[in-house]
Amino acid sequence: MDVEVEYGSSNELHASANTSPPIAPDLLARRFEILDKSEAFEDVDGEFKFTKTLVVYRDGKNIYHAVSKARSSELSNLSINQLTTKVVIPVTAYSPLFVPTFTQAPDPLPLNAYVKKPSLISYDRIHYGLLEDNIADNVLAEIQVCELLKQNSHPNIARYLGCQVLDGRIVGICFAKYEKTLMEAVNPHSFMKRKFSTTRQGVSNYSQQLDGIKDGIKHLHSLELVHNDLNPSNIMIDGSTWIIIDFGSCRYKGESLDGVGRTYEWFDEAVHSSLPQNDLDALREIRNWLEGAPADTFQFKE
């Protein structure tokens, strides 16, 4: 799931003992802003139990990753002093330099545009690993795929508008905006795959639309690309047309998928290479899901 993190220079106020009045407490409070949060669970004696909430927040000009012991629903009145394991996220970790050969998105953006921002919620794992700029590198990799798709467009693949740039750095990847995801249309409560008995609300006849997705997948494969994360949340409904989105896991055929994010329940955990069959298997899983197939019909484990 792509997290939207708003970037840009902060209107931070600087106090000076000689020339500036004190900053009002309410203005100081506004500097602290939670940008994203996600609960973490661990297997404790065979049972998944809540352990912590990961938090990404802005304080002044900086963005941080931290931990709270409170549940996500209890964070509305959270103060910065209640957070632990605070790590500043450097701009270089998620916002790479703009490459002149890339397409720059129009400024201002059209009203029907969607800006994909990098997810920072897992930065703690990256920070303590060997690849601290992994998020920025993935942003560049996705843009390279999008640039190729822009040169080789397809009606069932999201229309790429270019990079959103601020101070010479890429702060977002811009696409045409579509109505809603297949998941939102069919399973708005996001029930687990095997527990979900679909009503196909708003999707009365999906065979032709799935054929369109298959055509889009074949187009990717003809460019030597594999999506690797095809699932109902990465398919948009735009009128009678279904559109493939999110190319963050897209890799060339044969490349390793180690460290590449994929969606739980919708991929084969035994496969670690970018193979066309990954997309075809995922498409078959989506078809079974839409048909309300029995639990033993699904390929990928829950």
C-alpha positions, -999 to 999 in steps of 0.1 A, spaced: 0 0 0 15 33 -10 16 58 19 12 94 10 38 115 28 35 152 20 69 168 14 80 204 10 97 231 31 82 237 65 71 272 76 92 267 107 95 298 129 129 307 143 130 325 177 156 350 185 162 366 219 170 399 203 146 404 174 117 378 175 89 374 199 84 340 216 66 314 196 31 307 209 27 271 223 -1 263 198 23 271 169 49 249 183 24 221 187 15 223 150 51 214 141 44 178 153 24 158 127 18 121 124 22 111 87 17 74 90 12 46 115 10 9 115 4 -17 142 29 -46 146 20 -81 158 42 -110 168 37 -147 172 36 -152 210 31 -189 220 13 -196 187 -10 -165 189 -5 -132 171 -4 -104 196 -1 -67 193 34 -55 203 37 -19 192 26 8 167 52 21 142 49 58 136 62 82 110 60 118 120 72 153 111 87 176 136 96 209 121 116 203 89 126 167 98 107 134 93 112 107 120 104 70 125 95 60 160 76 35 182 46 38 204 33 12 229 -3 25 223 -27 11 198 -32 30 166 -67 41 176 -53 57 207 -28 80 190 -50 110 184 -37 128 215 -2 114 213 27 137 223 62 134 210 75 125 245 55 93 244 74 80 214 106 58 217 133 46 194 132 78 174 152 78 142 155 108 119 149 98 82 173 117 60 159 132 28 185 112 8 169 79 21 136 85 3 139 114 -21 165 108 -49 179 135 -71 159 141 -103 175 127 -134 173 151 -164 163 122 -187 132 115 -166 98 132 -173 89 160 -149 53 162 -141 34 194 -149 33 221 -123 6 226 -112 -6 191 -115 -39 185 -133 -69 179 -110 -72 143 -121 -37 134 -109 -25 110 -82 9 114 -66 25 82 -52 47 89 -22 73 65 -8 63 44 22 85 51 52 68 29 78 94 2 75 124 26 76 135 11 110 145 -22 93 162 -3 65 181 20 89 196 -8 108 205 -28 76 231 -23 50 210 -5 24 199 28 40 190 44 7 169 14 -4 137 34 -5 153 60 -28 168 33 -50 133 17 -53 118 50 -63 143 53 -91 137 18 -102 100 23 -104 104 56 -124 126 38 -149 99 12 -154 73 40 -158 94 59 -183 96 27 -204 58 23 -201 53 59 -211 71 51 -244 51 19 -248 16 28 -235 -13 4 -231 -50 11 -222 -49 -13 -192 -17 1 -177 -17 33 -155 -8 65 -173 24 80 -159 26 118 -158 61 122 -146 81 130 -114 71 156 -89 102 176 -81 112 199 -52 146 215 -48 160 191 -74 148 160 -56 120 136 -66 92 138 -40 65 118 -58 56 98 -89 25 111 -107 -2 91 -125 -36 97 -139 -62 93 -111 -88 65 -114 -121 58 -96 -113 31 -71 -95 -2 -66 -110 -36 -73 -106 -43 -36 -126 -12 -27 -153 -21 -52 -157 -58 -43 -144 -62 -8 -145 -28 9 -138 -43 44 -107 -61 31 -116 -95 45 -90 -122 43 -92 -140 10 -105 -174 22 -130 -159 45 -145 -136 20 -176 -146 1 -178 -121 -27 -210 -103 -37 -191 -87 -66 -208 -54 -57 -204 -30 -86 -187 -57 -107 -215 -74 -126 -196 -88 -155 -158 -90 -149 -147 -115 -176 -140 -88 -202 -123 -66 -177 -100 -95 -166 -92 -101 -202 -80 -65 -203 -58 -70 -173 -44 -101 -190 -36 -80 -221 -19 -55 -199 2 -82 -183 11 -96 -217 22 -61 -227 45 -59 -197 60 -93 -205 66 -82 -241 88 -55 -227 107 -81 -206 90 -69 -174 71 -87 -147 47 -69 -124 52 -94 -94 25 -78 -72 -8 -82 -91 -36 -82 -66 -71 -65 -62 -56 -34 -46 -33 -29 -76 -61 -30 -101 -81 2 -106 -116 4 -120 -121 33 -144 -156 31 -159 -157 -2 -178 -119 -5 -180 -96 -21 -154 -61 -6 -150 -29 -21 -136 -11 2 -111 19 2 -88 51 -8 -104 72 -8 -72 78 -45 -74 81 -46 -112 114 -62 -123 129 -75 -155 125 -112 -163 149 -133 -143 159 -107 -117 159 -116 -80 129 -107 -59 149 -107 -26 139 -77 -7 111 -68 -31 78 -60 -15 48 -81 -24 13 -84 -10 6 -111 16 -19 -138 3 -13 -129 -33 21 -144 -42 39 -177 -40 64 -173 -11 86 -201 -26 93 -180 -57 122 -156 -55 127 -147 -92 108 -123 -115 90 -147 -137 60 -142 -161 42 -171 -144 41 -150 -112 16 -126 -129 -4 -153 -146 -8 -172 -113 -19 -140 -95 -44 -133 -122 -59 -168 -118 -60 -162 -80 -80 -130 -86 -104 -148 -109 -110 -175 -83 -115 -147 -56 -141 -129 -77 -160 -161 -83 -161 -169 -46 -142 -201 -51 -138 -227 -23 -109 -222 1 -90 -252 -13 -90 -236 -48 -66 -208 -39 -29 -213 -47 -13 -190 -23 -13 -197 14 -29 -173 40 
